[in-house]
């Protein structure tokens, strides 16, 4: 290499450093967002990402007054991959916050990594009970719920409406059992059978035959994702939809409705949010989302939107000083932002104290199939684990 | 009780017929061409998607089915010519890797064209009713139609394999490939045709599955594992084995899900049966496969060697 070229290299390098200086001084905020973007579940991550992008648009491209850079990571529904992605975000990308995560098992693995690095984790779906109770953490916030709360609301509704002879169907894994125990915390009527099916099962005809032979008065189902789509189609084809009321949690939503259409009509869900919830922030979110993406948003997205807004409120409170972690935590505990679910408060375990509603799938005047709020089941509902949280 | 057993057996038969359509194509490809084709599930997915798209486009279910089947046949032949031909001399590991790559390719391709969300797929309105069973309960017409279509396909396949020249070549190819080629048969063309028809059978299973299952990228992988169990039980390369194996697996799986828990409840305590029942039911077909492998390692109806 000739000398002149060496000099040229040295000069370029020096110039690069000279420019790097001011660029680093100009502060920006980096947020890592982990979700599932590939495989059959990738559609949930897609809705979340779209909502995050809409949130940033609503904030004028800035979060907490700082220019924002989003780093998206795909956990592939695997805890080990989630941890790997989080570590890369923290070490290589130097993110200031981590948010997202759909699955409880991924969340339980990732939270210690993020909080261990001294950064704030804002969970925007998974509601693993240990994180609300014994493993709660000062640096962990949830913008969603604790897993048990949604089936608790359904249990309360079924109890209050004197439903009896309930048939229960859920996949045979931890969340399936948790949902049923959440239901039973409030529902005290008779359960004719609890049927735990294989996780990821496709065909429910055998279960439907079984269910019919037990003559229940109502059916409770927790069959998330593809399982729900299959169950709804088959329940409808078996001619049961009009005969036997179906009460579900995390089974019917704005992602599954377009895939089953009329087979979702008349089915009940419980939830803390719905596209038809009346408050200015939500109305703006839903109409802008429809305009931008041509479809209705789903609760996964609403939670993701809220996590960006929560981070925004925390960073604004410390005037963009991202080193002031305690100041941001204190501000975020106030939940001082326009949540899509309406105003709410944080419990001592950094989980929302919020309302839960009964939703029903209906056909609107122009033929669309949507979920509409029927009534409020719980007002300011606290999860059942916060007393085990020793955070102070 | 008997009527319940009858209905559950019918459910098992229907599931078995579905597995058979998948297994028939896979077992032919594995038995005759000696190729482990993991992408068979992708062809099932392609069949489902093409039919939904064609049904939407033409507005006629039967036309949709015809285009879906034809489309999958063509896709299968293209895959054979472009990818599999290079794999015949390679060992099974290379084939597994390459066809796994095909799975990823097709899943992403479908996601790019139709999106990641599950697609709405419906059967024809003339199959949306019910049949009244003599037991007094109702059975969805669509599922009854699946049983009929599956059994008709089985008869046609039986006829083609045992009574036609093509079938003779297929059987000969399964027994001794080198000899068939030495006798001057264009084995390349035979392979393309066999693979194409195997693909069309997978496509048929996929299009039948559309209205009851989930039409989504990756839908084929869920059923593929059970299909491999079927062909291992039935004997690789044997259509008869695929039919018997599929129906055994379908019925064992369904009856296990329905009756294992109450049966266990009479033997052991309630809560123990409550947790052991579902776990055991989901293992049942694999236990069955292990038992078959232990006593008849070639499967129930081996096509080759013996």
Interface residues (C-beta under 8 A of the other chain):
Chain A: X39 X40 X42 X43 X46 X172 X194 X195 X196 X197 X198 X200 X202 X203 X205 X206 X207 X209 X210 X212 X213 X226 X229 X230 X233 X234 X237 X238 X239 X255 X256 X258 X259 X260 X261
Chain B: X4 X7 X8 X11 X12 X14 X15 X107 X111 X115 X116 X117 X118 X119 X120 X122 X128 X130 X137 X138 X140 X142 X143 X211 X212 X213 X214 X215 X216 X217 X218 X219 X222 X223 X254 X257 X258 X274 X278 X279 X281 X282
